[in-house]
């Protein structure tokens, strides 16, 4: 079988992103408004949830109504941090893997989230297609993306201080493997992949350092909470959250076997203490301290 070539990956291996970006409290406003958006969009209960780009598990405690949560990230060190925080609980399955080649069977998840991840993906439609593949019919996909059609970008473009056009629907790579997307493109990719967009929320309207210095966080969060409801009318904030439902028929793999080999697609494995051996292609995938490694 010819190996599938995937786009370049933004790897957070060894990064102190969680500690410096979130744990310091400097992003308390962003964290709280994202929590509100998640609560509004994600169904409260379910059996199996996939967190694509889970990182160190910042959002994982917010999925209380789900019986089992699979945390997927490309970085082993980020998942090790998540494991140290959340514990080796049977409710959590830690998986190192690629969003372009999810190591899971088709149609097995009730819900999937992808928060602060899509902006690192060069081929966003492929990642969305993979998310659809692993969701059951009627499953929900909660997606956050960086919005190029935000008010600040529009003003800068109008004043001649920005070269790229925020009204153009093509993604803009403003730094290596850092992309902003146009809302219409996101919705088009979702709809052509087998999703129906149900609701959009605009988030982080007041993400300006000056505002965060002079206005109490609770006030900013309250104002943002109200402004989020405008997301179905217009998208002018730097971040957009949406809920999409998986529609149409979905091939279904038995939920008794979560994994599928990202190399050959087989769901038949022989598991030992330290490895999964694929019965389809013979590839051996490491299990390190309870973390499954599919890269």
Order of alpha helices (4+ residues) and beta strands (2+ residues): alpha-beta-beta-alpha-beta-beta-alpha-beta-alpha-beta-beta-alpha-beta-alpha-alpha-beta-beta-beta-beta-beta
